[in-house]
Amino acid sequence: MRTDLYQRAVLTVIALLLGFLALRPATNPMPVLAQPSASSIYVEPGVTTLRKPDGTEQVQGKVMIDLQTGDVYGFPTLSGASYPVDTTRPEPPVSHPMYLGRFDLTGMRRR
């Protein structure tokens, strides 16, 4: 008789905990994020020469492509390093993007 009461109590506790786990998403849903993820940016490996479309500047830097829009940006590094380097200043430099052009990603449809 004692074992039967113990088994029923344990099964009741298990059922209540499983019910709690099943109902938790309904009472506390996960937030939905609408912004694009970081994986929508492609970072070209290595460093390359960046030329502004108007021809006013030519520097070493990293190329990054926004895979959602096809926009191509260059981030000057001021050296052959893969990150911004400025040896004349003690604080770390910030590289601002320069717009290089755009790929027409809509033309890549299979026919």
CYANA upper distance limits for C-alpha pairs under 8 A (distance plus 0.5 A):
  1 MET  CA      5 LEU  CA      7.11
  2 ARG  CA      6 TYR  CA      6.84
  3 THR  CA      7 GLN  CA      6.61
  4 ASP  CA      8 ARG  CA      6.73
  5 LEU  CA      9 ALA  CA      6.69
  6 TYR  CA     10 VAL  CA      6.73
  7 GLN  CA     11 LEU  CA      6.56
  8 ARG  CA     12 THR  CA      6.50
  9 ALA  CA     13 VAL  CA      6.73
 10 VAL  CA     14 ILE  CA      6.68
 11 LEU  CA     15 ALA  CA      6.56
 12 THR  CA     16 LEU  CA      6.64
 13 VAL  CA     17 LEU  CA      6.69
 14 ILE  CA     18 LEU  CA      6.62
 15 ALA  CA     19 GLY  CA      6.56
 16 LEU  CA     20 PHE  CA      6.67
 17 LEU  CA     21 LEU  CA      6.78
 18 LEU  CA     22 ALA  CA      6.65
 19 GLY  CA     23 LEU  CA      6.59
 20 PHE  CA     24 ARG  CA      6.43
 21 LEU  CA     25 PRO  CA      8.38
 23 LEU  CA     27 THR  CA      7.02
 24 ARG  CA     28 ASN  CA      6.35
 24 ARG  CA     29 PRO  CA      8.16
 25 PRO  CA     29 PRO  CA      5.27
 25 PRO  CA     30 MET  CA      7.71
 36 PRO  CA     40 SER  CA      7.27
 40 SER  CA     66 ASP  CA      6.55
 40 SER  CA     67 LEU  CA      5.70
 40 SER  CA     68 GLN  CA      6.82
 41 ILE  CA     64 MET  CA      7.13
 41 ILE  CA     65 ILE  CA      6.15
 41 ILE  CA     66 ASP  CA      5.21
 41 ILE  CA     67 LEU  CA      6.28
 42 TYR  CA     64 MET  CA      6.04
 42 TYR  CA     65 ILE  CA      5.55
 42 TYR  CA     66 ASP  CA      6.95
 42 TYR  CA     67 LEU  CA      7.24
 43 VAL  CA     62 LYS  CA      8.00
 43 VAL  CA     63 VAL  CA      6.73
 43 VAL  CA     64 MET  CA      5.06
 43 VAL  CA     65 ILE  CA      7.09
 44 GLU  CA     62 LYS  CA      7.26
 44 GLU  CA     63 VAL  CA      5.89
 44 GLU  CA     64 MET  CA      6.45
 44 GLU  CA     65 ILE  CA      8.36
 45 PRO  CA     62 LYS  CA      8.24
 46 GLY  CA     62 LYS  CA      7.45
 46 GLY  CA     82 SER  CA      7.05
 47 VAL  CA     60 GLN  CA      7.03
 47 VAL  CA     61 GLY  CA      5.80
 47 VAL  CA     62 LYS  CA      5.65
 47 VAL  CA     63 VAL  CA      8.13
 47 VAL  CA     80 GLY  CA      6.86
 47 VAL  CA     81 ALA  CA      7.61
 47 VAL  CA     82 SER  CA      6.48
 48 THR  CA     60 GLN  CA      6.12
 48 THR  CA     61 GLY  CA      6.12
 48 THR  CA     62 LYS  CA      6.86
 48 THR  CA     63 VAL  CA      7.99
 49 THR  CA     58 GLN  CA      7.23
 49 THR  CA     59 VAL  CA      6.15
 49 THR  CA     60 GLN  CA      5.06
 49 THR  CA     61 GLY  CA      6.75
 50 LEU  CA     57 GLU  CA      8.48
 50 LEU  CA     58 GLN  CA      6.02
 50 LEU  CA     59 VAL  CA      5.80
 50 LEU  CA     60 GLN  CA      6.30
 50 LEU  CA     61 GLY  CA      6.65
 50 LEU  CA     62 LYS  CA      8.47
 50 LEU  CA     63 VAL  CA      8.47
 50 LEU  CA     74 GLY  CA      6.91
 50 LEU  CA     76 PRO  CA      7.96
 51 ARG  CA     55 GLY  CA      6.92
 51 ARG  CA     56 THR  CA      8.37
 51 ARG  CA     57 GLU  CA      6.37
 51 ARG  CA     58 GLN  CA      5.02
 51 ARG  CA     59 VAL  CA      7.29
 51 ARG  CA    100 LEU  CA      8.04
 52 LYS  CA     56 THR  CA      6.76
 52 LYS  CA     57 GLU  CA      6.02
 52 LYS  CA     58 GLN  CA      7.12
 52 LYS  CA     98 MET  CA      7.75
 52 LYS  CA     99 TYR  CA      8.00
 52 LYS  CA    100 LEU  CA      6.64
 53 PRO  CA    100 LEU  CA      6.71
 53 PRO  CA    101 GLY  CA      8.23
 59 VAL  CA     76 PRO  CA      6.80
 59 VAL  CA     77 THR  CA      8.34
 59 VAL  CA     78 LEU  CA      6.96
 60 GLN  CA     76 PRO  CA      6.30
 60 GLN  CA     77 THR  CA      6.46
 60 GLN  CA     78 LEU  CA      6.26
 60 GLN  CA     79 SER  CA      6.33
 60 GLN  CA     80 GLY  CA      6.81
 61 GLY  CA     74 GLY  CA      6.87
 61 GLY  CA     75 PHE  CA      5.83
 61 GLY  CA     76 PRO  CA      4.57
 61 GLY  CA     77 THR  CA      5.16
 61 GLY  CA     78 LEU  CA      7.33
 61 GLY  CA     79 SER  CA      7.91
 61 GLY  CA     80 GLY  CA      7.95
 61 GLY  CA     82 SER  CA      7.70
 62 LYS  CA     74 GLY  CA      6.13
 62 LYS  CA     75 PHE  CA      5.69
 62 LYS  CA     76 PRO  CA      6.99
 62 LYS  CA     77 THR  CA      7.57
 62 LYS  CA     82 SER  CA      7.28
 63 VAL  CA     72 VAL  CA      7.61
 63 VAL  CA     73 TYR  CA      6.37
 63 VAL  CA     74 GLY  CA      5.07
 63 VAL  CA     75 PHE  CA      6.93
 64 MET  CA     72 VAL  CA      6.45
 64 MET  CA     73 TYR  CA      5.82
 64 MET  CA     74 GLY  CA      6.73
 64 MET  CA     75 PHE  CA      8.25
 65 ILE  CA     70 GLY  CA      6.83
 65 ILE  CA     71 ASP  CA      6.32
 65 ILE  CA     72 VAL  CA      5.08
 65 ILE  CA     73 TYR  CA      6.78
 66 ASP  CA     70 GLY  CA      5.82
 66 ASP  CA     71 ASP  CA      5.85
 66 ASP  CA     72 VAL  CA      7.02
 67 LEU  CA     71 ASP  CA      8.08
 69 THR  CA    102 ARG  CA      8.40
 69 THR  CA    103 PHE  CA      8.47
 69 THR  CA    105 LEU  CA      7.90
 70 GLY  CA    102 ARG  CA      5.73
 70 GLY  CA    103 PHE  CA      5.14
 70 GLY  CA    104 ASP  CA      6.75
 70 GLY  CA    105 LEU  CA      6.52
 71 ASP  CA     99 TYR  CA      8.18
 71 ASP  CA    100 LEU  CA      8.32
 71 ASP  CA    101 GLY  CA      6.52
 71 ASP  CA    102 ARG  CA      4.78
 71 ASP  CA    103 PHE  CA      6.83
 72 VAL  CA     99 TYR  CA      6.81
 72 VAL  CA    100 LEU  CA      5.96
 72 VAL  CA    101 GLY  CA      5.75
 72 VAL  CA    102 ARG  CA      5.95
 72 VAL  CA    103 PHE  CA      7.90
 73 TYR  CA     97 PRO  CA      6.38
 73 TYR  CA     98 MET  CA      6.03
 73 TYR  CA     99 TYR  CA      5.20
 73 TYR  CA    100 LEU  CA      5.82
 73 TYR  CA    101 GLY  CA      7.77
 74 GLY  CA     97 PRO  CA      6.01
 74 GLY  CA     98 MET  CA      5.70
 74 GLY  CA     99 TYR  CA      7.01
 74 GLY  CA    100 LEU  CA      6.97
 75 PHE  CA     95 SER  CA      6.26
 75 PHE  CA     96 HIS  CA      6.52
 75 PHE  CA     97 PRO  CA      5.26
 75 PHE  CA     98 MET  CA      6.90
 76 PRO  CA     84 PRO  CA      7.39
 76 PRO  CA     95 SER  CA      6.39
 76 PRO  CA     96 HIS  CA      7.77
 76 PRO  CA     97 PRO  CA      7.86
 77 THR  CA     81 ALA  CA      7.14
 77 THR  CA     82 SER  CA      7.22
 77 THR  CA     83 TYR  CA      6.04
 77 THR  CA     84 PRO  CA      4.41
 77 THR  CA     85 VAL  CA      6.50
 77 THR  CA     95 SER  CA      7.20
 78 LEU  CA     84 PRO  CA      6.77
 78 LEU  CA     85 VAL  CA      6.58
 78 LEU  CA     86 ASP  CA      7.48
 79 SER  CA     84 PRO  CA      7.93
 79 SER  CA     85 VAL  CA      7.02
 81 ALA  CA     85 VAL  CA      7.71
 84 PRO  CA     92 PRO  CA      8.32
 84 PRO  CA     93 PRO  CA      6.56
 84 PRO  CA     94 VAL  CA      7.33
 84 PRO  CA     95 SER  CA      6.70
 85 VAL  CA     92 PRO  CA      7.84
 85 VAL  CA     93 PRO  CA      6.99
 86 ASP  CA     92 PRO  CA      7.84
 86 ASP  CA     93 PRO  CA      6.81
104 ASP  CA    108 MET  CA      8.39
